[in-house]
Every structure is written in C-alpha cells, then in structure tokens.
Amino acid sequence: MITLIKRPTPSKTWSWATPIVAILATMIAGGFLFAALGKNPVEAIRVIFWDPLFGPNAAYFRGQLLVKAAPLILIAAGLAVGFRAGIWNIGAEGQYIIGAICGAGLALAVYPAESVWLFPAMVVLGALGGLLWGMIPALLKIWFNTSEILVSLMLVYVAQNLLAYMAFGPMKNPQGFGFPGSRNLQQYASAHNPELIAGTGAHWGVMAAIVAVIATYILMHRHLAGFRIRVAGEAPRAARFAGVNPSRLVMVCLMLSGALAGMAGLFEVAGPNGQITDGFNSGYGFTAIIVAFLGRLHPIGILLAGLLMALTYIGGDMAQLMLQLPAAAIQVFQGMLLFFLLGFDVLTNYRIRIGKGAKA
Amino acid sequence: MKRRSFLITTAATAMIASAGLPAFAEEPLKVGFIYVGPVGDMGWSYQHDQGRQAIEAEYGDKVQTTFMESVPEGPDAERALTQLALEGNNLIFATSFGYMDAVMNVAAKFPDVKFEHATGYKTADNVAVYDAKFFQGRAIQGTIAGRMTKSNKIGYIASFPIPEVIQGINSAYLHAKKVNPDVEMKVVWAYTWFDPAKEADAAAALIAEGVDVVMQHTDSTAPQAKAQEAGNVITFGQASDMGAFAPMPRVTSTIDNWAPYYVQRVGAMLDGSWASGATWGGIDTGMVEIGEISDAVPAEVKAEALALKDAIAAGTYHPFTGPLNKQDGSAWLAEGVTAEDGELAGMNFYVEGITAELPQ
C-alpha cells in the first residue's frame, strides 16, 4: 500500500531535486526508447548531451546553444513572475510574434535609411508591441473577469494570422519575385542584431536574457514588490489585506511578460532569423512555459533550464544526423522531460509512505 | 568576417583530419539532405527521400547519404546546414523554399561545399536551384476535372499564395474551363504544406459547398480520406502517388520525381563537372510524373488526358498559351504566345474567369 501524504510546506530539497531526478529519468526512459529503435542508447544520450558541448565542432555548437537558449530564457523570465503571482500568460508566443512584427515593421518602413538609433528604436517598439498584446488579456480580465489563460492563448492564433498577412502582404519583400517573406534584416546593417563577439553566437538578445535573469532575481528576491507578487500567488486573500491591488498586479505581470516576449521576438527577427515569414515563430513562446517550470520559476533555475532545453534541441538534431534517429523520437524525448518533471513534482508537495495506509 | 574564418578553419581542420586517413580507402562522396517535414509524410519530403534512396541505389559505396527531417525554416535550418557541412558533406540538398536565406548564409561560409536548393531563386557559385513544373500536371488534372464534374464546381486546397501554387490554380482552371465552360473554381487557403487536420477541414468545407472534385497543393492524404467518405468526389494524388486511394477518389496523381535529377547531380559531383545553375524540369525530363489514371475515369477522358500529357512532354503544347487575360480583364498573352519561364516564376495573379480573390 502506497499512500501520499501532503507535506505541511513544500519540500525545499525536492523542489531543487526534482529537475535533476526528472533529467535522469528522461535519460533512462529515453535510452529505452532509443534502444527499442535499434540505436545504442548510451551513444544516443552522449550525442545529445555531450557532443554539442565537448564533441568535435563544439565551438560552433556552444554558440548556437546561446542563440537557441536566449529567447527561451528571456521569455521564461517574464512568464515566471506572472506564474508566481498566479497569473497565467500562456500567450507568450503571440506576444513574441507581435514584438517581431512591430520592431521589424519599423525597419522595413524606413529601409534603406541607416542610423545608429534604428536598432534601439526597434527594440523599444518590439517590447512595446509585446506589452500591448499582453495588455489585452489583462484588461479583459480586469473589466470582464475573463480568463487570461484562454484569452492570451487565443491571441496567439490571432497573432499568427496577422504574421501570415504581413509576410504575404504589406511586409513582403518587393524584390522577392512574389514570394512571401520580408526583406532579410541581416542584410540591413542598421537593423541587424549581429553577433557581438564573432563565433560566440552572443547577440543582443543573449545580453538581454542575462539582464532579464538578474533583474527578475532582484525583483522577486530582493524587493518588496517581488514579495507581494509571491504572496498574491500563494495567499491571495492575505495579499489583499497587505494592500496588493489585484488589478494592478494582473496588468504589471502580463505587461512585463509581454514586453520580454516581444523583445525576444525582435532580437530573433533582426538576428538569427532575419525575416518576417509565415513560419517565423517556432514555438519559443510555448517552450518557454516548460523552461519556466523546469527552472522552478526561479531566475537562476530558468537560466539553467533554458540552456538545458537548448541542449536537447541541438543535441537532438545531432542525434538525428549522426544516428539517423527519427525527429519524432527526439520530440518524444523532449516531451518526457516535462512529463517526468510534473510527475516527480508530486514529491515536492507530498511524502510517499509505503506500508500500512494512514489511519482511517 | 571573423566568424567566417573561424568556420573555414574548423572545416579545414576536419578536412585535413580526414585527409590524414589511409589514402587507399577512397572516401565516399557525402551527400546530406534536410527535409521540412517527416520522411513519412507520404508527400513532399517522402518524395525527396525517394530521390536520396535512388542516389544510394545508383552509386552504392561511392556515396554516403544522411538526412535530417522536420527541420523548421529559419535559424534551425541554418544550424542544420552548418552541421551537415561540418560533418564533411560535399553536396547538400535543402528541400524547401523557406531554407533559401539559410542556404545562402551557410554556402558563403563553406565555399567548397556544393548546395542544391529546391524551389528557390537565389544562386551562387556553389548554390544551384531546381524546381519542377507542377503546373503541367495541373493541366492534366484540370482536363479530367472539367470532364468529370457534375456539379461544375471544383475545389482547390491551396497552401500559400506563392507563384508555384498560383500557377497550379491557373493551369487547373484553364484546362477545366477549356473542356467545360461552366466550371467554377473554389479555392481554400490552408496556409500550411502539411497539416492533416487543417487539410481535412478544408476538404470538408469544399465538399459541403458542393464541389465534386478536390485538388490539393498540400501534402497529406487527409483530403483523400475526406473525399472517400463523401463518396462521389474525385481527387488527385499530390507530390506522391497516394495510390492507396485509387481507383476512387484518387483518379490520377502528379508525382514529384526528384530521383533522375538527384542521380544526375551526384554523378556530376563524382566526375567533377558539377556547376551551379537553375533547373526547371517538367514532364519531359521525368521530374513531373503523371500517376496511373484509374478506371474511374471514362476511357475517352483518359485518352484525352494522355494525349495532353504527350503533347506537353513533346513540347508541342504549353499549358499557358494565349490568348489569355488576367483576372482583371487586362491582356496577358496574345494569341499563340506562350508564357516564359521567368514570367511564370513570379506569377502573382489569377487568370480571367476565376472569381476567388487572391490573398495579398
């Protein structure tokens, strides 16, 4: 007989141990999966987790790790603040798209003017676009008590259609022979978000991600506002007595996470991606939700989780190429990580007792 | 610039390392592929993979092929291509339009690696492009559709408003109209190349509107299944033969047969004659293949379709031959004039008679 007994307070130890246990469990279960596909499991795990960091050509892949992790960390850092307060912004993907459209829109409108102010202005517009898109669910929640989960999620689809419209319509490259997609901002010096140090992959978005981690750490753990946000999430009634204005909290959380997601979109469209295309968004906004939880909603945890997630993507690609593992198997492997994390999370809030059931 | 030299150094190191191996074991030519969908999509990516297998069958030990599937367009594609180049692939096929700028970026960093990009328009000394004249197949489909429809309504599941797709809609409509002046074309934009759920929805919507012919420029078999459910609706296999749905609803198909081109290009690599260029193959070169016309098609219609196919293959008939007007009534091609390839490559208008509006 196995029984779960609720802990009086969540276990600190398990809260930090579950991600590690989940990663190990993913490696083991993934190993079985790869073995069932006829591949050497040890080699597969090595290719995914070791080769991108220390294998041949690692110098290139380490840089790519930053490229892949930066938007995840930047978005997740913002989302985590809201999640702490019990405000669920599921629509970061949409805010990411709108940020990219707004920032890139400015560059495309003034093309080919060169100015040192263009890129900073694009960043501001990107953040503003994401912020405003995040404000829609906030206002609807405050005025009509709608669910921010549903509204923010639905707005992703609106943003996606807007993106397709932009790629096929107003933002289409006039020199693109009728093909969809905007001009490539990588070829527009003032608008380009380049590698700051050659070969490292580090662009302005990576810098912004690091700043976001530090800033949210200070906000959440060294500042009264962060304390209020956490209280609001854990004990809403107590928070109200402590003078927390719930409406303002909703606004702040959604606007902050929206702005960071919008910035992430801008850095991506002006840098590694370069173009507004209909397939520009590649799920960073949704993956960032996993990253936020994998990182225990803690800024430092998010930093590590973002890098780990990026590692599974890049390593997964390598495993595909070196071992010809099917892409779907890699996706299952990534899915397992979240599955095990949520599964082992039970241990944070419950104790397991084996033996006779608790007294009736 | 620094990054470029870094990558070249890395590539050079890899080459020196491999050159250090015993010279008597002749190194096979390494050929890499990236696919936008899973190899099991039974459509676009599947057909490219058939081409890859044809290379292996033709050259055996002299070549070694690898592929990466489900590679999203954008930075992920750039990383995948870089990875293939770093792994020492000498010839890399990038099989989706959206890989274009990624191919150009990576090709600039690896001048000794040859790239082949499907359906794009940017070339370089080490980047060739290739595409198939799918509209030739649509002419045959249009003829069969015009003859066989009873409701005089033809449905078309379109993917994206790009020239290749617009050529197909125009060609299908013109040839249906030629044999049946009463036909009407209904176009649904799915904004996807492969999404069984969306494609099924699109097919269901068209069938509900009374169409009894469903054409698709998307790659899944979902529309075929919907048509089969509906009963008296005919369809055409897209990209691959989709023969599982013959004789009804699938009455014939347009098959993308990349194998002859791939075998030829790899042969050119092996004998050192590879050169950049743009190839647009049709029925004549075997790149566009017409699947078997099933018994559901009346014999005289089948004979008419085959005669059309032979005329196109022989070059005596061009699907876009004047007099033709654009949708707005303005003149396009004068009597007896045929459309030039360059003009078709940028086609962004419907021909006269199509009532749908082209998304801009």
Interface residues (C-beta under 8 A of the other chain):
Chain A: P56 N57 A59 Y60 Q64 V67 K68 A164 F168 G169 F177 G178 F179 P180 G181 N184 Q186 E195 A198 G199 E268 P272 N273 G274 Q275 T277 D278 G279 F280 S282 Y313 I314 D317 M318 Q320 L321 M322 Q324 P326 A327 A328
Chain B: M1 K2 R3 F6 L7 T10 A14 G32 P38 V39 T66 F67 M68 E69 S70 V71 P72 E73 G74 P75 D76 E78 R79 A80 T82 Q83 L84 L86 E87 F97 G98 D101 N105 Y121 F160 P161 I162 P163 Y191 A345 G346 M347 N348 P359 Q360
